[in-house]
């Protein structure tokens, strides 16, 4: 019985940690989206000073190599919506709502982990 209680507690802790990580990922994505706006409600235009050379999207192959200004852990966010759906079979919002381990496995399958 003690072992069962310990297992249940361990599972609950793992779930809390997973939820916390998912919430942190969602918060990071919200901050990234907010950074795209210039305060007027419009998406800010890229400038030549952008670390990403003014590119908003990259191909899967380009993202397999480090790119200045692209967070290595969030490379999938730099795929176009069309490429993202082609690679992952779902949109970016649905992908972001997945459990962390599912996102990691999906990124491994397409070579972005």
C-alpha positions in Angstrom: 0.0 0.0 0.0 2.9 2.4 0.8 4.4 1.6 -2.6 1.1 2.4 -4.3 0.9 5.7 -2.4 4.5 6.5 -3.4 3.8 5.7 -7.0 0.6 7.8 -7.0 2.6 10.7 -5.5 5.4 10.3 -8.0 2.9 10.3 -10.9 1.2 13.5 -9.5 4.5 15.2 -9.2 5.5 14.2 -12.7 2.2 15.6 -14.0 2.6 18.8 -12.1 6.1 19.2 -13.6 4.8 18.5 -17.1 2.0 21.0 -16.7 4.4 23.6 -15.4 6.8 23.1 -18.3 3.9 23.3 -20.8 2.7 26.5 -19.1 6.3 27.9 -19.3 6.4 27.0 -23.0 3.1 28.7 -23.6 4.3 31.8 -21.8 7.4 31.9 -23.9 5.4 31.7 -27.1 3.0 34.4 -25.9 6.0 36.7 -25.2 7.4 35.9 -28.7 4.0 36.8 -30.2 3.9 40.0 -28.2 7.4 40.9 -29.3 6.2 40.8 -32.9 3.8 43.6 -32.3 5.0 47.3 -32.2 2.3 48.4 -29.7 -0.2 49.6 -32.4 -1.8 46.2 -32.6 -0.1 45.6 -36.0 2.7 43.1 -36.5 6.0 45.0 -36.7 7.9 44.9 -39.9 11.3 43.2 -39.8 14.3 45.5 -40.0 17.7 44.9 -41.4 19.0 44.8 -37.9 17.1 41.7 -37.0 19.4 38.9 -36.0 17.5 36.5 -38.3 18.5 38.6 -41.4 14.9 39.8 -41.7 13.6 36.3 -42.3 10.5 35.3 -40.4 10.4 31.7 -41.6 13.0 29.1 -42.4 12.8 25.7 -44.1 13.2 22.4 -42.1 16.7 22.0 -43.6 17.8 25.5 -42.7 16.7 24.9 -39.1 18.9 21.8 -38.8 21.8 24.2 -38.5 22.2 27.0 -35.9 20.9 30.4 -37.0 21.7 33.7 -35.3 18.5 34.9 -33.5 16.7 31.6 -33.6 16.3 29.8 -30.3 17.6 26.3 -30.8 15.0 24.8 -28.5 12.1 26.6 -30.4 13.2 26.2 -34.0 9.8 24.8 -35.0 8.3 28.2 -34.4 10.3 29.5 -37.3 8.6 27.2 -39.8 5.9 28.7 -42.0 2.4 27.6 -41.0 2.1 25.5 -44.1 5.5 23.8 -43.5 4.6 23.3 -39.9 1.3 21.5 -40.7 3.1 19.4 -43.4 5.8 18.3 -40.9 3.7 17.9 -37.7 0.2 17.2 -39.1 -1.2 20.0 -36.9 -1.1 23.7 -36.4 1.3 25.5 -34.1 -1.4 26.2 -31.4 -2.4 22.5 -31.3 1.3 21.5 -31.1 1.9 24.0 -28.3 -1.0 22.4 -26.3 0.6 18.9 -26.4 2.4 17.4 -23.5 6.1 18.2 -23.4 7.1 14.6 -24.1 4.8 14.5 -27.2 6.3 17.8 -28.6 9.8 16.4 -28.0 9.0 13.1 -29.8 7.4 15.0 -32.7 10.4 17.3 -33.0 12.8 14.2 -33.0 10.8 12.6 -35.8 11.3 15.7 -38.1 14.9 16.3 -37.0 14.4 19.5 -35.0 15.4 18.2 -31.6 
